[in-house]
Amino acid sequence: MSCHRLIALLLLPLASLQAAGNTPTTWSDDFSDAETFAKHWGPYGFLATGIDAKHPLGKTVSGKDARPEWWQVIEGSLRGQCFPEEKHPPGLRRAITGTDIRVSCRFKLSAGGQVGISIGGPNPVVERDFNVAGVHIRADAVTAWDNDVLHPKGSPQAAELKAKGIWNRKFFYAKTVKAQIAPDAWHSLVLELRGKELKVIVDGQLALTYVTLCGDVAKHDIGLQPGGKSPQPLATWFDDVRVEPLTDSNHTQR
């Protein structure tokens, strides 16, 4: 089954990363040093083993138990890989602070591949810390995704799910815009989240705007994900990741 089945994010918990009090408001990583990468970023994913009714995505692993092939620093860039035997792409998270933020990076897609960027915070919609904004980028489209509740808060259905330890949450694609993004070439990406409004800028051009359900909360981490659909492993590359406060001087006016 393809790791492209990102709808399985319904069941994906955040890694146990919380923005520490000493996390700088502005930071960057050019992946020039593997030790620095290992210190600041936390990998997680689902192995192809252990799939059953209770664990439909397989065995959950994170940190040092994560599969080393998922993420590797190679010649000063970060390569993320997903594998067709696994039901969900792996992820990587790093702590951030701030409310109105700007996330930028460079990325490179494989043919048929996908880039995923998520922003985590205390999501009031789903009543647990989780992603409050996210973007998927493919060669032909840019998509904003979001999370909502399956059943109204306080309803018997919501209470029943809570009693079973099941999240009252649904993952959905909120807005998709067609694009032309060449594979196997480096591109620039900027995500700006001011209040609830998300802007996605690819190669200097505004690609998408979306009003999130709860993107105005304080943020505590960002996530990177490879992705795509292929019978072979797919690689997605990242470099020059930077997080900073979104101010009038660096806000894209479009």
Wavefront OBJ file of the C-alpha trace (Angstrom):
o trace
v 0.000 0.000 0.000
v 1.399 3.407 -0.966
v 2.768 5.844 1.583
v 0.765 8.442 -0.335
v -2.218 7.635 1.867
v -1.816 10.758 3.941
v -5.425 10.610 5.040
v -4.038 8.326 7.712
v -2.937 11.492 9.499
v -6.226 11.032 11.323
v -4.337 8.670 13.576
v -0.955 10.360 13.660
v 0.071 11.737 17.066
v 2.480 14.605 17.401
v 5.964 13.680 18.433
v 6.641 14.622 22.037
v 8.300 17.891 21.064
v 7.349 20.998 22.990
v 8.996 24.357 22.471
v 11.327 24.776 25.396
v 11.599 28.102 27.174
v 15.025 28.670 25.651
v 13.975 27.932 22.061
v 15.017 31.003 20.046
v 12.304 32.880 18.190
v 14.504 32.876 15.077
v 16.631 29.939 13.960
v 17.917 28.357 10.781
v 19.465 25.060 9.758
v 21.440 24.472 6.567
v 22.103 20.819 7.459
v 25.835 21.298 7.218
v 26.390 19.387 10.454
v 24.877 15.982 11.207
v 25.364 16.362 14.974
v 23.431 19.630 15.043
v 20.666 17.995 13.040
v 20.449 15.063 15.462
v 20.330 17.438 18.441
v 17.432 19.609 17.287
v 15.206 17.408 15.124
v 13.042 14.484 16.251
v 12.061 11.775 13.719
v 8.970 9.580 13.926
v 7.114 7.154 11.708
v 5.215 3.905 11.338
v 6.983 0.674 10.455
v 5.451 -1.836 8.070
v 5.553 -4.372 10.895
v 2.905 -4.656 13.584
v -0.093 -3.707 11.452
v -3.358 -4.829 13.033
v -6.841 -3.479 13.797
v -5.585 -1.425 16.716
v -2.503 -0.176 14.873
v -3.607 0.183 11.226
v -0.466 2.119 10.306
v 1.973 -0.319 11.890
v 4.375 -0.043 14.788
v 4.992 3.558 15.896
v 8.617 4.548 16.434
v 10.360 7.835 17.162
v 13.683 9.280 18.243
v 16.571 6.808 18.215
v 14.159 3.974 17.364
v 13.184 5.623 14.067
v 14.357 3.964 10.870
v 17.667 5.637 9.863
v 16.774 5.407 6.158
v 13.916 7.845 6.723
v 16.156 10.867 7.270
v 19.777 11.429 6.312
v 22.033 14.470 5.982
v 23.885 14.073 2.685
v 26.406 16.621 1.400
v 24.838 19.493 3.311
v 21.188 18.756 2.499
v 18.498 16.737 4.248
v 16.983 13.762 2.431
v 13.692 12.305 3.599
v 12.476 9.004 2.179
v 9.186 7.137 2.227
v 8.819 3.482 1.365
v 5.950 1.742 -0.467
v 5.604 -0.997 2.144
v 4.826 1.577 4.836
v 1.329 3.006 5.119
v 2.352 6.511 6.148
v 5.326 8.735 5.356
v 7.775 9.455 8.178
v 8.009 12.861 9.803
v 10.552 15.105 11.453
v 9.845 17.833 13.994
v 11.724 20.723 15.601
v 10.605 23.070 18.369
v 9.695 26.679 17.585
v 8.188 29.633 19.428
v 5.992 32.471 18.260
v 2.462 33.113 17.038
v 2.709 34.974 13.722
v 5.549 33.122 12.026
v 7.388 32.755 8.744
v 8.848 29.379 7.746
v 11.095 29.199 4.705
v 13.195 26.511 3.070
v 14.417 25.071 -0.188
v 13.042 21.761 -1.417
v 13.449 19.253 -4.227
v 10.857 16.689 -5.324
v 11.303 13.340 -6.990
v 9.009 12.582 -9.916
v 5.734 11.559 -8.266
v 6.952 12.836 -4.912
v 5.537 15.263 -2.383
v 6.702 17.791 0.192
v 4.879 18.136 3.495
v 5.217 21.020 5.968
v 3.181 21.152 9.177
v 2.935 23.680 12.010
v 1.973 22.419 15.464
v 0.363 24.110 18.435
v -2.333 23.743 21.114
v -5.161 23.016 18.686
v -8.432 24.082 20.388
v -10.587 22.515 17.695
v -9.505 18.944 18.390
v -8.875 19.529 22.132
v -5.283 18.350 22.025
v -1.956 19.719 20.892
v -1.743 18.999 17.205
v -1.077 20.564 13.835
v -2.840 23.881 13.291
v -1.732 24.334 9.661
v -0.178 22.219 6.952
v 0.773 22.176 3.296
v 1.418 19.461 0.713
v 3.284 20.350 -2.464
v 3.360 18.166 -5.565
v 4.556 18.818 -9.090
v 1.037 19.771 -10.175
v -0.584 21.245 -7.055
v -0.250 23.058 -3.747
v -2.692 21.958 -1.041
v -3.518 23.362 2.393
v -4.847 20.794 4.860
v -6.488 21.140 8.246
v -8.070 19.254 11.142
v -11.634 19.391 12.462
v -13.763 17.349 14.855
v -15.660 14.242 13.776
v -18.526 14.968 16.188
v -19.570 18.174 17.999
v -17.816 18.758 21.298
v -19.932 17.607 24.199
v -21.973 15.237 22.049
v -22.543 11.591 23.093
v -20.509 10.490 20.073
v -17.563 12.650 21.119
v -17.784 11.328 24.687
v -17.827 7.753 23.418
v -14.690 8.292 21.363
v -12.939 9.907 24.320
v -13.845 6.963 26.547
v -12.263 4.641 23.988
v -9.136 6.772 23.761
v -9.875 7.698 20.143
v -9.316 11.224 18.922
v -12.434 13.093 17.841
v -10.625 14.409 14.792
v -10.765 14.364 11.007
v -8.017 15.343 8.601
v -9.127 17.034 5.389
v -7.760 18.772 2.323
v -9.031 22.311 2.677
v -7.882 24.009 -0.533
v -5.937 22.929 -3.614
v -4.462 25.162 -6.304
v -2.932 23.860 -9.532
v 0.784 24.449 -9.959
v 3.753 23.603 -12.171
v 6.730 22.626 -10.018
v 9.541 20.812 -11.800
v 10.800 17.622 -10.141
v 14.519 17.020 -9.520
v 15.185 20.751 -9.208
v 15.524 23.021 -6.188
v 12.675 25.407 -5.370
v 12.074 27.998 -2.664
v 9.132 27.768 -0.278
v 7.745 30.253 2.256
v 4.853 29.681 4.646
v 3.481 32.755 6.401
v 0.936 32.304 9.168
v -0.493 35.571 10.504
v -3.509 35.103 12.721
v -5.510 32.369 11.007
v -4.392 33.251 7.480
v -1.861 30.967 5.809
v 0.058 32.091 2.729
v 2.189 29.738 0.637
v 4.822 31.258 -1.645
v 6.681 29.005 -4.117
v 9.653 30.361 -6.057
v 8.718 33.894 -5.059
v 5.126 33.669 -6.301
v 2.047 33.519 -4.091
v 0.644 30.031 -4.695
v -2.163 29.731 -2.139
v -3.960 31.501 0.687
v -6.180 29.722 3.193
v -7.919 30.783 6.405
v -7.163 28.019 8.908
v -9.522 26.928 11.671
v -7.118 27.750 14.506
v -3.779 28.885 13.110
v -3.681 31.897 15.427
v -2.542 29.951 18.505
v 1.021 30.016 19.827
v 3.166 27.540 17.904
v 5.419 24.876 19.404
v 6.919 22.964 16.470
v 7.201 22.532 12.719
v 7.276 19.266 10.835
v 8.800 18.062 7.577
v 7.510 15.058 5.626
v 8.441 13.334 2.379
v 5.664 11.658 0.453
v 4.355 10.430 -2.865
v 3.085 7.372 -4.674
v 5.498 4.915 -6.231
v 6.393 1.206 -6.139
v 9.931 2.363 -5.350
v 11.243 4.481 -2.437
v 10.744 8.201 -3.000
v 13.123 10.901 -1.816
v 12.314 14.511 -0.917
v 15.097 16.977 -0.174
v 15.133 19.961 2.196
v 17.711 22.664 2.854
v 18.103 26.095 4.445
v 15.130 25.825 6.793
v 14.494 29.074 8.652
v 11.858 30.125 11.202
v 11.326 33.740 12.246
v 8.590 36.060 13.547
v 6.307 37.382 10.833
v 6.671 41.147 10.801
v 5.534 43.882 8.437
v 9.032 43.979 6.940
v 9.084 40.304 5.902
v 5.354 39.838 5.208
v 4.443 39.110 1.606
v 1.977 41.747 0.448
v -0.180 40.198 -2.267
l 1 2 3 4 5 6 7 8 9 10 11 12 13 14 15 16 17 18 19 20 21 22 23 24 25 26 27 28 29 30 31 32 33 34 35 36 37 38 39 40 41 42 43 44 45 46 47 48 49 50 51 52 53 54 55 56 57 58 59 60 61 62 63 64 65 66 67 68 69 70 71 72 73 74 75 76 77 78 79 80 81 82 83 84 85 86 87 88 89 90 91 92 93 94 95 96 97 98 99 100 101 102 103 104 105 106 107 108 109 110 111 112 113 114 115 116 117 118 119 120 121 122 123 124 125 126 127 128 129 130 131 132 133 134 135 136 137 138 139 140 141 142 143 144 145 146 147 148 149 150 151 152 153 154 155 156 157 158 159 160 161 162 163 164 165 166 167 168 169 170 171 172 173 174 175 176 177 178 179 180 181 182 183 184 185 186 187 188 189 190 191 192 193 194 195 196 197 198 199 200 201 202 203 204 205 206 207 208 209 210 211 212 213 214 215 216 217 218 219 220 221 222 223 224 225 226 227 228 229 230 231 232 233 234 235 236 237 238 239 240 241 242 243 244 245 246 247 248 249 250 251 252 253 254
